[in-house]
């Protein structure tokens, strides 16, 4: 996985304790229980409703407002002085002075550029976190899909075992089979009922997690999960890597941090130059009118502190940011290579399950049941075929979930759905 924020921190953000004052279900798009729930629809609803992401968006807005402040001049200063004992005179003695501090040319621009880069880094961090959250949410959606479909598989297999039980009872009544066959089918039916109870409990737990992320009551009814859309092909990994290296927000964040460090270095170099203060005043303490108007200029003497050490620190920080950017690029390349292999394996595994293994398992179960019903087959062979069919159906669900997770990981590490769509091949 391309290391953006840590998994624990991601779920910590999403699992913020919600109160009615923070968020309500009305804050986001409504989910209609009668319509199947899509993974993208679920993620969009969480993004809209979760207060943790709203907090990040507000932080980006706050960083944007710091940019004009960073480049602004200090407030001008007005000073006045008055001689109280002169108030009874026709011309009281007083003085007015207006002053303005002016930094050395380039300092304001560097401060503003630093604030802009910090804003850009925070915005990129927020975008990268959204990618990470989207992948985690799609993984949770895959769990929801599997838990829902496992109950459907359980119901189908319960029907098959009921049919087998009726056949076993009939053969036993006709003296063509032993009592053990009928008892074995009843035992299998009870085991399926036990599995159904466990499956319902698991599904309820997953729904409670989904509802919490949606800022809803844990027992709120949710739409059934829709079958995931299958990729029309596989991405051109070389093209995808090139686009990801250009557009991935995590790399943009590191680049912005690097540019910010360069601006800090620029400020450290400019700190060796003085700042100015200009003053204009009118002084009635002077009796001679030509001496009353004054203009003054003062500068600070940048002699204190170890400015050379500050510059060395800024140089080291810049090199650190540069190496961090290169390391993140390498991590992205590695993650994309692993994601591409995982996606291809998931597509092939699901195709194998659906096109070959599942039809064979169904045909095997039907043939074994037909032979047993005709009195020419063995009960153990039917039972084995029935269990093999169940295992194959569950394996297909696992393969489907693996495909959802593989696609989500590639979408996250490529930089988003639009980047991934731009690198898709028409055919495999």
Helices and strands as residue ranges (DSSP letters): H 7-14, G 25-27, H 39-49, H 51-70, E 77-82, G 84-86, E 94-102, H 107-173, H 179-213, H 237-247, H 249-270, E 276-283, G 289-291, E 293-299, H 307-352, I 353-357, H 358-373, H 379-414, H 417-421
